Amino acid sequence: MPINSTYLKFLLKSTNAHGVHSPFVYDLITKCFYKKHKSVVKLSTSPKGIKKKHLETLCEVFRYLRLITGELIVSKNHFFKTLPLFKDLELNNYHQIDFVYLDNQYFNEKNLEYAFSKLKEEGVLIIQNPYKKIILWEKIIKDNRSQIIVDAYFFGFIFPKKNQAREVFFVRL
């Protein structure tokens, strides 16, 4: 199977946990992405078109970051609300949410604006397969609202932490 040139470029500039100097991102990688025994997380719904390995990583991110309220943007009818994400939690009146997950098919300017308007400062924007829309992905990396960017090729994680120095990390999953 031939390797995509975009993926090859990503592999050349990416690193593992040992190449990361941010304590927040180092912990995310070691305690979440590279965790040996993934915890079993039951979602009230799961995005379609995600490989099992990547879905497990996504669930581990939800668990590790304690993401409870959010929206999965995975359909043409816009938002598939998952408030709360996990089955056992009660729905409260959420004005700002912990995460927005964008399926790459719905990764566009309009949905990005919506995501940034809804995310808490401690929240995360998760983009599935951001390299399928490389121009938009590069634009979001440069956006001032994106403070910490973890580019894992199959997922892009954008953390809008305002009191954090702006950094971009390319990490192999």
C-alpha positions as CSV (number, residue, x, y, z in Angstrom):
1,M,0.0,0.0,0.0
2,P,1.6,3.3,-1.1
3,I,2.1,6.0,1.6
4,N,0.3,9.3,1.0
5,S,2.8,12.1,0.5
6,T,1.0,14.3,3.0
7,Y,1.2,11.5,5.6
8,L,4.9,11.0,4.9
9,K,5.6,14.7,5.5
10,F,3.6,14.5,8.7
11,L,5.7,11.5,9.9
12,L,8.9,13.3,9.2
13,K,8.0,16.3,11.3
14,S,6.0,14.4,14.0
15,T,7.3,13.2,17.3
16,N,6.3,11.1,20.3
17,A,6.0,12.1,23.9
18,H,9.7,12.5,24.3
19,G,9.9,15.4,21.8
20,V,7.2,17.4,23.5
21,H,8.1,20.2,26.0
22,S,4.6,21.2,27.2
23,P,3.5,19.5,30.4
24,F,-0.1,19.6,29.3
25,V,0.5,18.0,25.9
26,Y,3.1,15.5,27.4
27,D,0.4,14.3,29.9
28,L,-2.2,14.2,27.1
29,I,0.1,11.9,25.0
30,T,1.4,9.7,27.8
31,K,-1.8,9.4,29.9
32,C,-4.3,9.3,27.1
33,F,-3.0,8.7,23.6
34,Y,-0.3,6.1,24.5
35,K,-2.2,4.6,27.5
36,K,-1.6,0.8,27.4
37,H,-5.0,-0.3,28.8
38,K,-7.8,1.8,27.4
39,S,-10.8,2.3,29.6
40,V,-14.1,1.2,28.3
41,V,-16.2,4.3,27.6
42,K,-19.8,3.9,26.5
43,L,-20.9,6.8,24.3
44,S,-24.6,7.6,23.8
45,T,-23.7,7.7,20.1
46,S,-20.6,7.2,18.0
47,P,-19.4,9.0,14.9
48,K,-19.6,7.0,11.7
49,G,-16.6,6.4,9.5
50,I,-14.1,6.2,12.3
51,K,-11.7,3.2,12.6
52,K,-12.1,1.3,15.9
53,K,-8.5,2.2,17.0
54,H,-9.3,5.9,16.4
55,L,-12.7,5.7,18.1
56,E,-10.9,4.2,21.2
57,T,-8.4,7.0,21.2
58,L,-11.3,9.5,20.9
59,C,-13.1,7.9,23.8
60,E,-9.9,8.0,25.8
61,V,-9.6,11.7,25.1
62,F,-13.2,12.2,26.3
63,R,-12.3,10.3,29.5
64,Y,-8.9,11.9,30.2
65,L,-10.0,15.5,29.6
66,R,-13.4,14.8,31.3
67,L,-15.3,16.1,28.4
68,I,-19.0,15.9,29.3
69,T,-20.9,18.3,27.2
70,G,-20.5,18.7,23.5
71,E,-21.7,18.3,20.0
72,L,-20.8,16.0,17.2
73,I,-21.2,17.7,13.8
74,V,-21.6,14.7,11.6
75,S,-24.6,15.3,9.5
76,K,-25.9,17.6,6.8
77,N,-28.7,18.7,9.2
78,H,-25.9,20.3,11.2
79,F,-25.7,19.2,14.8
80,F,-26.2,15.9,16.4
81,K,-26.3,17.1,20.0
82,T,-24.8,14.9,22.6
83,L,-25.6,16.8,25.8
84,P,-24.6,15.0,27.8
85,L,-22.1,12.8,26.0
86,F,-22.2,9.9,28.4
87,K,-25.5,8.0,29.1
88,D,-25.3,8.2,32.9
89,L,-25.2,12.0,33.1
90,E,-28.2,14.4,33.4
91,L,-28.7,17.2,31.0
92,N,-28.3,20.7,32.5
93,N,-28.7,24.0,30.7
94,Y,-25.3,24.3,29.0
95,H,-24.4,27.6,27.3
96,Q,-20.8,26.7,26.6
97,I,-19.6,23.2,26.0
98,D,-16.5,21.1,26.6
99,F,-16.0,20.0,23.0
100,V,-17.1,20.1,19.4
101,Y,-16.2,17.2,17.2
102,L,-16.2,18.0,13.5
103,D,-16.4,15.2,10.9
104,N,-14.1,16.2,8.1
105,Q,-17.0,16.4,5.7
106,Y,-18.4,19.2,7.8
107,F,-15.1,20.9,8.6
108,N,-15.8,24.3,7.1
109,E,-15.7,28.0,8.1
110,K,-19.3,28.2,9.3
111,N,-18.9,25.2,11.6
112,L,-15.5,26.5,12.9
113,E,-17.1,29.8,13.8
114,Y,-19.9,28.0,15.6
115,A,-17.5,25.7,17.4
116,F,-15.4,28.6,18.7
117,S,-18.5,30.5,19.8
118,K,-19.7,27.5,21.9
119,L,-16.4,26.2,23.4
120,K,-15.4,26.8,26.9
121,E,-11.9,28.2,27.3
122,E,-10.8,24.8,28.7
123,G,-12.6,23.0,25.8
124,V,-11.3,21.3,22.8
125,L,-12.3,21.3,19.1
126,I,-11.6,17.9,17.6
127,I,-11.4,17.6,13.8
128,Q,-11.5,14.2,12.1
129,N,-9.1,13.8,9.2
130,P,-8.1,17.5,9.0
131,Y,-5.6,16.8,6.2
132,K,-8.5,16.1,3.8
133,K,-9.0,19.9,3.9
134,I,-5.4,20.9,4.2
135,I,-5.9,24.6,3.3
136,L,-8.6,25.0,6.0
137,W,-6.5,23.0,8.5
138,E,-3.5,25.3,7.9
139,K,-5.7,28.3,8.4
140,I,-7.1,27.1,11.7
141,I,-3.6,26.4,12.9
142,K,-2.8,30.1,12.3
143,D,-6.0,31.3,13.8
144,N,-5.5,33.4,17.0
145,R,-8.2,31.4,18.8
146,S,-6.1,28.3,18.5
147,Q,-3.6,28.3,21.3
148,I,-2.6,24.7,21.6
149,I,-2.8,22.6,18.5
150,V,-2.1,18.9,18.6
151,D,-1.9,17.6,15.1
152,A,-2.2,13.8,15.2
153,Y,-2.9,13.5,11.5
154,F,-6.1,11.4,11.8
155,F,-7.4,14.0,14.4
156,G,-6.7,17.6,15.0
157,F,-7.1,18.8,18.6
158,I,-7.5,22.6,19.0
159,F,-7.4,24.0,22.6
160,P,-8.4,27.7,22.8
161,K,-6.7,28.3,26.2
162,K,-6.2,32.1,26.2
163,N,-3.6,32.2,29.0
164,Q,-1.3,29.7,27.3
165,A,1.6,30.3,24.9
166,R,0.7,29.4,21.3
167,E,2.2,26.1,20.3
168,V,1.7,23.4,17.6
169,F,2.6,19.8,18.2
170,F,2.8,17.1,15.6
171,V,2.2,13.8,17.4
172,R,2.1,10.2,16.1
173,L,-0.8,8.2,17.5
